Amino acid sequence: MAFPENLGRRKPAQRLATILSIGKATPAHCISQTDYLDYYFRVTKNKHMTQLKEKFKHICEKSMISKRHFVLTEEIINKNPNISTYSSPSIDIRQQILAAEVPKLAMEAASKAIQEWRQPKSQITHLIFSAVSGKEMPGADYRLAKLLGLPSVKRVMMYFQGCFAGGTILRIAKDIAENNAGARVLVLSSDITLPTFRAPNEHGIPSLISNAIMGDGAAAMIIGADPNVLKERPLFQIVASTENIIPDSEGAIKGHMHEAGLSIHLSRDVPKLIANNIDKCLAEALSPISINDWNSFFWIVHPLGNAVLDQIEIKLGLKKEKLIETRHVLREFGNVSSATVFFILDEMRRRSMEVGKATTGEGLQWGILFGLGASITVETVVLRSFPTNTQLIQGKE
């Protein structure tokens, strides 16, 4: 049998990939950062550790976080006391909870993105799902596809990538959308902090830090090239995307899974390492263009911590208002892993419309998104905004 030479070849799109909608979701259980201090030491039965509590208070105050959302509740902890210790085996019960809750939270975010998109979900051709926790076979991508009623969607599942994966998702979605004409890619990030919840321990300061800054959340987007301007409203165009590993940064950010859960380590050198290399990442992403004023861009930066944001501001000479949406999301939700940059994008386009800016990017045309995470990995995404007068936000013209 003779097969045609072009068998299997996909027709490419004519234009760049574009974000067409954004949806986000958080668990109902919400705790203020002020209340979390007493809550954390009470539910882990460590109120007697006054010196460690004072250190945790200092970490919480420096975080600049106001509140966070969690799947894990006191009721769940009381039913499963091993979760609230520092070293007792608890991976089985954590996994059992996560297997259900990760796709459940993702479903809520996906439903909002699809609702805003206003197109039949049957037009979704691809699904990209990122989650640190809840690894199973079949995975959260399979469970979400079933929940959405999309049995034939082409799936990509990314487990255990961490905070930089928001940029990775956009990079992969860009490649799929631009090389498959008519493709509509549903991208998801759903992360829950249950694996990292452990009791305070004087030898586990990195665990204290993660318990002070991480929150639960999910975000979804519909991405496609060649938008149908009569039916779809473009938000941001994905112009370019690069990935870099910062030299001599191995071990600066890392995670290890144990029987007692996931331990996260953040080196004190992380802010300095990122700041000293960020200009090289930008140069590669924007090559061959040379930029003199970084304030001419809008910015979406994954907030690994307040110190990282401060160092990036100093290094690039950014005005304080350039990271206002980033700091707002950090304050209201904490670090929600790879979903954080999508939360920031959502906040930026909404705020731009509310204050009457000309574009979804604070009135500016060009922007930079940074995904920052383990190794240290930097995902740099160049974005282009669209006029706000063409946007549709959650069903409101």
NUGU-21091 format. One record per residue (C-alpha): residue in one letter; x, y, z. Coordinates in nm, 3 decimals. Layout:
! residues N
{aa: a | u: X | v: Y | w: Z}
...
//
This chain:
! residues 397
{aa: m | u: 0.000 | v: 0.000 | w: 0.000}
{aa: a | u: 0.137 | v: 0.342 | w: -0.096}
{aa: f | u: 0.102 | v: 0.626 | w: 0.152}
{aa: p | u: 0.111 | v: 0.993 | w: 0.047}
{aa: e | u: 0.429 | v: 1.177 | w: 0.145}
{aa: n | u: 0.237 | v: 1.437 | w: 0.344}
{aa: l | u: 0.056 | v: 1.180 | w: 0.559}
{aa: g | u: 0.053 | v: 1.297 | w: 0.918}
{aa: r | u: 0.177 | v: 1.646 | w: 0.844}
{aa: r | u: -0.014 | v: 1.920 | w: 1.021}
{aa: k | u: -0.110 | v: 2.246 | w: 0.859}
{aa: p | u: 0.049 | v: 2.532 | w: 1.057}
{aa: a | u: -0.142 | v: 2.836 | w: 1.175}
{aa: q | u: -0.083 | v: 3.171 | w: 1.009}
{aa: r | u: -0.042 | v: 3.380 | w: 1.324}
{aa: l | u: 0.109 | v: 3.355 | w: 1.670}
{aa: a | u: -0.054 | v: 3.174 | w: 1.961}
{aa: t | u: -0.291 | v: 3.387 | w: 2.166}
{aa: i | u: -0.443 | v: 3.361 | w: 2.513}
{aa: l | u: -0.821 | v: 3.373 | w: 2.460}
{aa: s | u: -0.954 | v: 3.336 | w: 2.815}
{aa: i | u: -0.842 | v: 3.291 | w: 3.175}
{aa: g | u: -1.014 | v: 3.123 | w: 3.469}
{aa: k | u: -0.893 | v: 3.068 | w: 3.824}
{aa: a | u: -1.013 | v: 2.886 | w: 4.135}
{aa: t | u: -0.918 | v: 2.861 | w: 4.502}
{aa: p | u: -1.048 | v: 2.639 | w: 4.783}
{aa: a | u: -1.315 | v: 2.788 | w: 5.009}
{aa: h | u: -1.103 | v: 2.745 | w: 5.323}
{aa: c | u: -0.915 | v: 3.073 | w: 5.372}
{aa: i | u: -0.685 | v: 3.179 | w: 5.658}
{aa: s | u: -0.533 | v: 3.521 | w: 5.715}
{aa: q | u: -0.157 | v: 3.528 | w: 5.756}
{aa: t | u: -0.202 | v: 3.677 | w: 6.103}
{aa: d | u: -0.426 | v: 3.388 | w: 6.214}
{aa: y | u: -0.213 | v: 3.123 | w: 6.045}
{aa: l | u: 0.066 | v: 3.170 | w: 6.299}
{aa: d | u: -0.142 | v: 3.042 | w: 6.593}
{aa: y | u: -0.335 | v: 2.797 | w: 6.373}
{aa: y | u: -0.020 | v: 2.623 | w: 6.248}
{aa: f | u: 0.129 | v: 2.565 | w: 6.592}
{aa: r | u: -0.207 | v: 2.467 | w: 6.741}
{aa: v | u: -0.311 | v: 2.203 | w: 6.484}
{aa: t | u: 0.038 | v: 2.049 | w: 6.494}
{aa: k | u: 0.026 | v: 2.049 | w: 6.876}
{aa: n | u: 0.345 | v: 2.251 | w: 6.909}
{aa: k | u: 0.231 | v: 2.559 | w: 7.099}
{aa: h | u: 0.514 | v: 2.499 | w: 7.347}
{aa: m | u: 0.779 | v: 2.573 | w: 7.081}
{aa: t | u: 0.781 | v: 2.946 | w: 7.155}
{aa: q | u: 1.122 | v: 3.026 | w: 7.005}
{aa: l | u: 1.042 | v: 2.851 | w: 6.679}
{aa: k | u: 0.702 | v: 3.020 | w: 6.674}
{aa: e | u: 0.871 | v: 3.359 | w: 6.702}
{aa: k | u: 1.095 | v: 3.270 | w: 6.407}
{aa: f | u: 0.790 | v: 3.161 | w: 6.206}
{aa: k | u: 0.618 | v: 3.489 | w: 6.294}
{aa: h | u: 0.915 | v: 3.679 | w: 6.154}
{aa: i | u: 0.902 | v: 3.476 | w: 5.829}
{aa: c | u: 0.527 | v: 3.539 | w: 5.794}
{aa: e | u: 0.565 | v: 3.912 | w: 5.851}
{aa: k | u: 0.843 | v: 3.941 | w: 5.590}
{aa: s | u: 0.637 | v: 3.746 | w: 5.335}
{aa: m | u: 0.402 | v: 4.044 | w: 5.269}
{aa: i | u: 0.116 | v: 3.792 | w: 5.239}
{aa: s | u: -0.229 | v: 3.883 | w: 5.373}
{aa: k | u: -0.417 | v: 3.554 | w: 5.332}
{aa: r | u: -0.406 | v: 3.213 | w: 5.164}
{aa: h | u: -0.649 | v: 2.938 | w: 5.058}
{aa: f | u: -0.613 | v: 2.570 | w: 5.147}
{aa: v | u: -0.771 | v: 2.234 | w: 5.072}
{aa: l | u: -0.629 | v: 2.106 | w: 5.401}
{aa: t | u: -0.862 | v: 2.185 | w: 5.691}
{aa: e | u: -0.843 | v: 2.123 | w: 6.063}
{aa: e | u: -1.108 | v: 1.854 | w: 6.022}
{aa: i | u: -0.887 | v: 1.663 | w: 5.775}
{aa: i | u: -0.588 | v: 1.700 | w: 6.007}
{aa: n | u: -0.783 | v: 1.567 | w: 6.307}
{aa: k | u: -0.894 | v: 1.263 | w: 6.108}
{aa: n | u: -0.539 | v: 1.201 | w: 5.983}
{aa: p | u: -0.302 | v: 1.305 | w: 6.266}
{aa: n | u: 0.013 | v: 1.179 | w: 6.090}
{aa: i | u: -0.020 | v: 1.472 | w: 5.848}
{aa: s | u: 0.042 | v: 1.716 | w: 6.132}
{aa: t | u: 0.373 | v: 1.564 | w: 6.245}
{aa: y | u: 0.720 | v: 1.634 | w: 6.110}
{aa: s | u: 0.832 | v: 1.282 | w: 6.021}
{aa: s | u: 0.547 | v: 1.029 | w: 6.057}
{aa: p | u: 0.462 | v: 0.834 | w: 5.738}
{aa: s | u: 0.161 | v: 0.997 | w: 5.573}
{aa: i | u: 0.221 | v: 0.982 | w: 5.199}
{aa: d | u: -0.067 | v: 0.738 | w: 5.138}
{aa: i | u: -0.340 | v: 0.957 | w: 5.287}
{aa: r | u: -0.194 | v: 1.270 | w: 5.130}
{aa: q | u: -0.197 | v: 1.099 | w: 4.791}
{aa: q | u: -0.554 | v: 0.979 | w: 4.839}
{aa: i | u: -0.675 | v: 1.333 | w: 4.909}
{aa: l | u: -0.474 | v: 1.489 | w: 4.628}
{aa: a | u: -0.590 | v: 1.240 | w: 4.364}
{aa: a | u: -0.943 | v: 1.374 | w: 4.413}
{aa: e | u: -0.878 | v: 1.741 | w: 4.492}
{aa: v | u: -0.622 | v: 1.835 | w: 4.222}
{aa: p | u: -0.855 | v: 1.763 | w: 3.925}
{aa: k | u: -1.154 | v: 1.896 | w: 4.121}
{aa: l | u: -0.992 | v: 2.238 | w: 4.165}
{aa: a | u: -0.873 | v: 2.227 | w: 3.804}
{aa: m | u: -1.227 | v: 2.158 | w: 3.687}
{aa: e | u: -1.353 | v: 2.476 | w: 3.855}
{aa: a | u: -1.084 | v: 2.688 | w: 3.688}
{aa: a | u: -1.134 | v: 2.519 | w: 3.349}
{aa: s | u: -1.510 | v: 2.575 | w: 3.362}
{aa: k | u: -1.455 | v: 2.948 | w: 3.417}
{aa: a | u: -1.207 | v: 2.971 | w: 3.129}
{aa: i | u: -1.444 | v: 2.787 | w: 2.896}
{aa: q | u: -1.735 | v: 3.006 | w: 3.006}
{aa: e | u: -1.538 | v: 3.322 | w: 2.927}
{aa: w | u: -1.423 | v: 3.179 | w: 2.594}
{aa: r | u: -1.790 | v: 3.127 | w: 2.496}
{aa: q | u: -1.718 | v: 2.851 | w: 2.248}
{aa: p | u: -1.830 | v: 2.485 | w: 2.259}
{aa: k | u: -1.588 | v: 2.280 | w: 2.469}
{aa: s | u: -1.591 | v: 2.022 | w: 2.189}
{aa: q | u: -1.360 | v: 2.263 | w: 2.001}
{aa: i | u: -1.082 | v: 2.198 | w: 2.255}
{aa: t | u: -0.825 | v: 1.982 | w: 2.077}
{aa: h | u: -0.541 | v: 1.964 | w: 2.331}
{aa: l | u: -0.501 | v: 1.963 | w: 2.709}
{aa: i | u: -0.181 | v: 2.054 | w: 2.899}
{aa: f | u: -0.195 | v: 1.994 | w: 3.274}
{aa: s | u: 0.071 | v: 2.084 | w: 3.532}
{aa: a | u: 0.063 | v: 1.976 | w: 3.896}
{aa: v | u: 0.332 | v: 1.924 | w: 4.158}
{aa: s | u: 0.123 | v: 1.680 | w: 4.357}
{aa: g | u: -0.120 | v: 1.392 | w: 4.314}
{aa: k | u: 0.083 | v: 1.172 | w: 4.078}
{aa: e | u: -0.121 | v: 0.876 | w: 3.952}
{aa: m | u: -0.175 | v: 0.659 | w: 3.646}
{aa: p | u: -0.396 | v: 0.761 | w: 3.476}
{aa: g | u: -0.323 | v: 1.114 | w: 3.590}
{aa: a | u: -0.509 | v: 1.435 | w: 3.668}
{aa: d | u: -0.519 | v: 1.515 | w: 3.295}
{aa: y | u: -0.721 | v: 1.198 | w: 3.233}
{aa: r | u: -0.956 | v: 1.271 | w: 3.523}
{aa: l | u: -1.013 | v: 1.627 | w: 3.406}
{aa: a | u: -1.080 | v: 1.515 | w: 3.048}
{aa: k | u: -1.346 | v: 1.279 | w: 3.181}
{aa: l | u: -1.500 | v: 1.548 | w: 3.401}
{aa: l | u: -1.518 | v: 1.783 | w: 3.101}
{aa: g | u: -1.652 | v: 1.515 | w: 2.868}
{aa: l | u: -1.356 | v: 1.535 | w: 2.626}
{aa: p | u: -1.266 | v: 1.169 | w: 2.554}
{aa: s | u: -1.062 | v: 1.242 | w: 2.241}
{aa: v | u: -0.860 | v: 1.544 | w: 2.355}
{aa: k | u: -0.482 | v: 1.515 | w: 2.307}
{aa: r | u: -0.327 | v: 1.528 | w: 2.655}
{aa: v | u: 0.009 | v: 1.632 | w: 2.800}
{aa: m | u: 0.064 | v: 1.579 | w: 3.175}
{aa: m | u: 0.346 | v: 1.756 | w: 3.362}
{aa: y | u: 0.406 | v: 1.641 | w: 3.718}
{aa: f | u: 0.650 | v: 1.777 | w: 3.976}
{aa: q | u: 0.789 | v: 2.068 | w: 3.772}
{aa: g | u: 0.707 | v: 2.335 | w: 4.029}
{aa: c | u: 0.692 | v: 2.711 | w: 4.015}
{aa: f | u: 0.860 | v: 2.774 | w: 3.678}
{aa: a | u: 0.607 | v: 2.555 | w: 3.494}
{aa: g | u: 0.366 | v: 2.841 | w: 3.425}
{aa: g | u: 0.611 | v: 2.956 | w: 3.158}
{aa: t | u: 0.668 | v: 2.598 | w: 3.040}
{aa: i | u: 0.296 | v: 2.551 | w: 2.981}
{aa: l | u: 0.282 | v: 2.863 | w: 2.764}
{aa: r | u: 0.588 | v: 2.751 | w: 2.567}
{aa: i | u: 0.439 | v: 2.409 | w: 2.490}
{aa: a | u: 0.095 | v: 2.552 | w: 2.413}
{aa: k | u: 0.254 | v: 2.801 | w: 2.172}
{aa: d | u: 0.426 | v: 2.519 | w: 1.981}
{aa: i | u: 0.106 | v: 2.314 | w: 1.960}
{aa: a | u: -0.123 | v: 2.602 | w: 1.858}
{aa: e | u: 0.110 | v: 2.742 | w: 1.593}
{aa: n | u: 0.185 | v: 2.405 | w: 1.434}
{aa: n | u: -0.175 | v: 2.278 | w: 1.425}
{aa: a | u: -0.413 | v: 2.513 | w: 1.245}
{aa: g | u: -0.742 | v: 2.542 | w: 1.429}
{aa: a | u: -0.608 | v: 2.391 | w: 1.753}
{aa: r | u: -0.752 | v: 2.517 | w: 2.079}
{aa: v | u: -0.541 | v: 2.424 | w: 2.380}
{aa: l | u: -0.681 | v: 2.412 | w: 2.732}
{aa: v | u: -0.391 | v: 2.467 | w: 2.972}
{aa: l | u: -0.419 | v: 2.396 | w: 3.343}
{aa: s | u: -0.213 | v: 2.443 | w: 3.654}
{aa: s | u: -0.358 | v: 2.301 | w: 3.975}
{aa: d | u: -0.140 | v: 2.293 | w: 4.285}
{aa: i | u: -0.223 | v: 2.206 | w: 4.643}
{aa: t | u: 0.018 | v: 2.250 | w: 4.934}
{aa: l | u: -0.089 | v: 1.937 | w: 5.123}
{aa: p | u: 0.240 | v: 1.753 | w: 5.042}
{aa: t | u: 0.450 | v: 2.027 | w: 5.206}
{aa: f | u: 0.242 | v: 2.066 | w: 5.524}
{aa: r | u: 0.455 | v: 1.939 | w: 5.813}
{aa: a | u: 0.488 | v: 2.024 | w: 6.181}
{aa: p | u: 0.749 | v: 2.282 | w: 6.283}
{aa: n | u: 1.093 | v: 2.145 | w: 6.364}
{aa: e | u: 1.410 | v: 2.326 | w: 6.466}
{aa: h | u: 1.599 | v: 2.131 | w: 6.198}
{aa: g | u: 1.341 | v: 2.205 | w: 5.929}
{aa: i | u: 1.359 | v: 2.581 | w: 5.864}
{aa: p | u: 1.299 | v: 2.533 | w: 5.486}
{aa: s | u: 0.973 | v: 2.360 | w: 5.579}
{aa: l | u: 0.878 | v: 2.662 | w: 5.790}
{aa: i | u: 0.937 | v: 2.890 | w: 5.492}
{aa: s | u: 0.719 | v: 2.685 | w: 5.255}
{aa: n | u: 0.443 | v: 2.667 | w: 5.516}
{aa: a | u: 0.460 | v: 3.047 | w: 5.548}
{aa: i | u: 0.433 | v: 3.137 | w: 5.177}
{aa: m | u: 0.261 | v: 2.859 | w: 4.976}
{aa: g | u: -0.112 | v: 2.856 | w: 4.899}
{aa: d | u: -0.355 | v: 2.642 | w: 4.697}
{aa: g | u: -0.499 | v: 2.745 | w: 4.362}
{aa: a | u: -0.572 | v: 2.649 | w: 4.003}
{aa: a | u: -0.572 | v: 2.849 | w: 3.681}
{aa: a | u: -0.681 | v: 2.766 | w: 3.327}
{aa: m | u: -0.647 | v: 2.927 | w: 2.986}
{aa: i | u: -0.770 | v: 2.866 | w: 2.634}
{aa: i | u: -0.488 | v: 2.925 | w: 2.385}
{aa: g | u: -0.507 | v: 2.920 | w: 2.007}
{aa: a | u: -0.364 | v: 3.085 | w: 1.696}
{aa: d | u: -0.565 | v: 3.268 | w: 1.428}
{aa: p | u: -0.849 | v: 3.377 | w: 1.662}
{aa: n | u: -1.194 | v: 3.409 | w: 1.510}
{aa: v | u: -1.246 | v: 3.778 | w: 1.582}
{aa: l | u: -1.624 | v: 3.742 | w: 1.547}
{aa: k | u: -1.640 | v: 3.483 | w: 1.827}
{aa: e | u: -1.317 | v: 3.502 | w: 2.027}
{aa: r | u: -1.161 | v: 3.790 | w: 2.217}
{aa: p | u: -0.778 | v: 3.786 | w: 2.233}
{aa: l | u: -0.609 | v: 3.884 | w: 2.561}
{aa: f | u: -0.235 | v: 3.835 | w: 2.513}
{aa: q | u: -0.027 | v: 3.710 | w: 2.221}
{aa: i | u: 0.258 | v: 3.469 | w: 2.304}
{aa: v | u: 0.539 | v: 3.615 | w: 2.094}
{aa: a | u: 0.849 | v: 3.425 | w: 2.209}
{aa: s | u: 0.955 | v: 3.183 | w: 2.482}
{aa: t | u: 1.291 | v: 3.063 | w: 2.611}
{aa: e | u: 1.416 | v: 2.852 | w: 2.902}
{aa: n | u: 1.744 | v: 2.896 | w: 3.089}
{aa: i | u: 1.911 | v: 2.722 | w: 3.381}
{aa: i | u: 2.109 | v: 2.970 | w: 3.587}
{aa: p | u: 2.477 | v: 2.869 | w: 3.613}
{aa: d | u: 2.597 | v: 2.730 | w: 3.949}
{aa: s | u: 2.240 | v: 2.723 | w: 4.086}
{aa: e | u: 2.198 | v: 2.348 | w: 4.133}
{aa: g | u: 2.042 | v: 2.282 | w: 4.474}
{aa: a | u: 1.939 | v: 2.645 | w: 4.527}
{aa: i | u: 1.573 | v: 2.543 | w: 4.488}
{aa: k | u: 1.488 | v: 2.176 | w: 4.524}
{aa: g | u: 1.221 | v: 1.941 | w: 4.650}
{aa: h | u: 1.236 | v: 1.585 | w: 4.781}
{aa: m | u: 0.946 | v: 1.348 | w: 4.843}
{aa: h | u: 0.960 | v: 1.151 | w: 5.168}
{aa: e | u: 0.722 | v: 0.920 | w: 5.350}
{aa: a | u: 0.629 | v: 1.223 | w: 5.561}
{aa: g | u: 0.558 | v: 1.446 | w: 5.260}
{aa: l | u: 0.742 | v: 1.687 | w: 5.034}
{aa: s | u: 1.032 | v: 1.895 | w: 5.166}
{aa: i | u: 1.126 | v: 2.217 | w: 4.984}
{aa: h | u: 1.464 | v: 2.384 | w: 5.013}
{aa: l | u: 1.527 | v: 2.748 | w: 4.919}
{aa: s | u: 1.881 | v: 2.882 | w: 4.941}
{aa: r | u: 1.950 | v: 3.230 | w: 5.076}
{aa: d | u: 2.134 | v: 3.292 | w: 4.748}
{aa: v | u: 1.822 | v: 3.260 | w: 4.530}
{aa: p | u: 1.745 | v: 3.636 | w: 4.501}
{aa: k | u: 2.109 | v: 3.717 | w: 4.415}
{aa: l | u: 2.142 | v: 3.431 | w: 4.165}
{aa: i | u: 1.829 | v: 3.536 | w: 3.979}
{aa: a | u: 1.915 | v: 3.907 | w: 3.978}
{aa: n | u: 2.267 | v: 3.843 | w: 3.850}
{aa: n | u: 2.143 | v: 3.639 | w: 3.554}
{aa: i | u: 1.807 | v: 3.788 | w: 3.464}
{aa: d | u: 1.950 | v: 4.024 | w: 3.199}
{aa: k | u: 2.100 | v: 3.728 | w: 3.009}
{aa: c | u: 1.761 | v: 3.553 | w: 3.004}
{aa: l | u: 1.597 | v: 3.868 | w: 2.870}
{aa: a | u: 1.863 | v: 3.917 | w: 2.604}
{aa: e | u: 1.807 | v: 3.567 | w: 2.467}
{aa: a | u: 1.427 | v: 3.599 | w: 2.466}
{aa: l | u: 1.433 | v: 3.938 | w: 2.291}
{aa: s | u: 1.729 | v: 3.883 | w: 2.055}
{aa: p | u: 1.822 | v: 4.066 | w: 1.837}
{aa: i | u: 1.638 | v: 4.362 | w: 1.995}
{aa: s | u: 1.826 | v: 4.571 | w: 2.251}
{aa: i | u: 1.621 | v: 4.733 | w: 2.527}
{aa: n | u: 1.728 | v: 5.045 | w: 2.720}
{aa: d | u: 1.423 | v: 5.101 | w: 2.939}
{aa: w | u: 1.259 | v: 4.799 | w: 3.100}
{aa: n | u: 0.980 | v: 5.022 | w: 3.231}
{aa: s | u: 0.839 | v: 5.031 | w: 2.877}
{aa: f | u: 0.721 | v: 4.670 | w: 2.935}
{aa: f | u: 0.446 | v: 4.527 | w: 3.155}
{aa: w | u: 0.568 | v: 4.256 | w: 3.394}
{aa: i | u: 0.441 | v: 3.924 | w: 3.526}
{aa: v | u: 0.699 | v: 3.772 | w: 3.761}
{aa: h | u: 0.654 | v: 3.453 | w: 3.959}
{aa: p | u: 0.690 | v: 3.569 | w: 4.322}
{aa: l | u: 0.925 | v: 3.313 | w: 4.475}
{aa: g | u: 0.942 | v: 3.559 | w: 4.759}
{aa: n | u: 0.940 | v: 3.929 | w: 4.835}
{aa: a | u: 1.322 | v: 3.942 | w: 4.832}
{aa: v | u: 1.333 | v: 3.804 | w: 4.476}
{aa: l | u: 1.094 | v: 4.074 | w: 4.354}
{aa: d | u: 1.300 | v: 4.344 | w: 4.527}
{aa: q | u: 1.621 | v: 4.226 | w: 4.359}
{aa: i | u: 1.461 | v: 4.210 | w: 4.013}
{aa: e | u: 1.330 | v: 4.564 | w: 4.057}
{aa: i | u: 1.677 | v: 4.689 | w: 4.150}
{aa: k | u: 1.860 | v: 4.498 | w: 3.876}
{aa: l | u: 1.630 | v: 4.615 | w: 3.595}
{aa: g | u: 1.561 | v: 4.961 | w: 3.735}
{aa: l | u: 1.186 | v: 4.897 | w: 3.750}
{aa: k | u: 0.951 | v: 5.148 | w: 3.903}
{aa: k | u: 0.758 | v: 5.017 | w: 4.203}
{aa: e | u: 0.428 | v: 5.018 | w: 4.015}
{aa: k | u: 0.563 | v: 4.774 | w: 3.752}
{aa: l | u: 0.513 | v: 4.477 | w: 3.985}
{aa: i | u: 0.191 | v: 4.598 | w: 4.147}
{aa: e | u: -0.018 | v: 4.306 | w: 4.012}
{aa: t | u: 0.252 | v: 4.055 | w: 4.107}
{aa: r | u: 0.265 | v: 4.184 | w: 4.464}
{aa: h | u: -0.115 | v: 4.198 | w: 4.480}
{aa: v | u: -0.146 | v: 3.829 | w: 4.391}
{aa: l | u: 0.129 | v: 3.737 | w: 4.638}
{aa: r | u: -0.053 | v: 3.931 | w: 4.909}
{aa: e | u: -0.399 | v: 3.786 | w: 4.837}
{aa: f | u: -0.310 | v: 3.423 | w: 4.754}
{aa: g | u: 0.052 | v: 3.355 | w: 4.848}
{aa: n | u: 0.271 | v: 3.152 | w: 4.615}
{aa: v | u: 0.035 | v: 2.917 | w: 4.429}
{aa: s | u: 0.319 | v: 2.752 | w: 4.238}
{aa: s | u: 0.298 | v: 2.751 | w: 3.856}
{aa: a | u: -0.057 | v: 2.893 | w: 3.860}
{aa: t | u: 0.069 | v: 3.219 | w: 4.011}
{aa: v | u: 0.170 | v: 3.383 | w: 3.682}
{aa: f | u: -0.176 | v: 3.307 | w: 3.540}
{aa: f | u: -0.336 | v: 3.470 | w: 3.846}
{aa: i | u: -0.117 | v: 3.775 | w: 3.778}
{aa: l | u: -0.214 | v: 3.788 | w: 3.409}
{aa: d | u: -0.580 | v: 3.772 | w: 3.508}
{aa: e | u: -0.535 | v: 4.053 | w: 3.760}
{aa: m | u: -0.349 | v: 4.267 | w: 3.506}
{aa: r | u: -0.609 | v: 4.245 | w: 3.230}
{aa: r | u: -0.892 | v: 4.311 | w: 3.476}
{aa: r | u: -0.721 | v: 4.606 | w: 3.641}
{aa: s | u: -0.629 | v: 4.749 | w: 3.299}
{aa: m | u: -0.996 | v: 4.748 | w: 3.202}
{aa: e | u: -1.121 | v: 4.882 | w: 3.534}
{aa: v | u: -0.896 | v: 5.189 | w: 3.525}
{aa: g | u: -0.950 | v: 5.249 | w: 3.153}
{aa: k | u: -0.608 | v: 5.153 | w: 3.018}
{aa: a | u: -0.580 | v: 5.125 | w: 2.640}
{aa: t | u: -0.449 | v: 4.766 | w: 2.643}
{aa: t | u: -0.471 | v: 4.452 | w: 2.856}
{aa: g | u: -0.108 | v: 4.514 | w: 2.956}
{aa: e | u: -0.149 | v: 4.833 | w: 3.159}
{aa: g | u: -0.179 | v: 5.037 | w: 2.840}
{aa: l | u: 0.153 | v: 4.904 | w: 2.709}
{aa: q | u: 0.204 | v: 4.684 | w: 2.404}
{aa: w | u: 0.487 | v: 4.453 | w: 2.512}
{aa: g | u: 0.540 | v: 4.251 | w: 2.828}
{aa: i | u: 0.759 | v: 3.992 | w: 2.997}
{aa: l | u: 0.649 | v: 3.689 | w: 3.197}
{aa: f | u: 0.899 | v: 3.509 | w: 3.420}
{aa: g | u: 0.846 | v: 3.156 | w: 3.549}
{aa: l | u: 1.103 | v: 3.088 | w: 3.824}
{aa: g | u: 1.169 | v: 2.758 | w: 3.997}
{aa: a | u: 1.387 | v: 2.459 | w: 4.071}
{aa: s | u: 1.751 | v: 2.437 | w: 3.964}
{aa: i | u: 1.714 | v: 2.759 | w: 3.919}
{aa: t | u: 1.509 | v: 2.739 | w: 3.597}
{aa: v | u: 1.392 | v: 3.061 | w: 3.433}
{aa: e | u: 1.114 | v: 3.053 | w: 3.173}
{aa: t | u: 1.100 | v: 3.386 | w: 2.987}
{aa: v | u: 0.790 | v: 3.459 | w: 2.780}
{aa: v | u: 0.749 | v: 3.768 | w: 2.562}
{aa: l | u: 0.387 | v: 3.881 | w: 2.543}
{aa: r | u: 0.196 | v: 4.132 | w: 2.335}
{aa: s | u: -0.123 | v: 4.288 | w: 2.469}
{aa: f | u: -0.447 | v: 4.369 | w: 2.289}
{aa: p | u: -0.675 | v: 4.676 | w: 2.305}
{aa: t | u: -0.912 | v: 4.658 | w: 2.603}
{aa: n | u: -1.206 | v: 4.776 | w: 2.393}
{aa: t | u: -1.209 | v: 4.435 | w: 2.220}
{aa: q | u: -1.218 | v: 4.231 | w: 2.541}
{aa: l | u: -1.492 | v: 4.023 | w: 2.697}
{aa: i | u: -1.451 | v: 3.961 | w: 3.070}
{aa: q | u: -1.664 | v: 3.688 | w: 3.232}
{aa: g | u: -1.957 | v: 3.746 | w: 3.004}
{aa: k | u: -1.964 | v: 4.126 | w: 3.032}
{aa: e | u: -1.931 | v: 4.326 | w: 2.710}
//
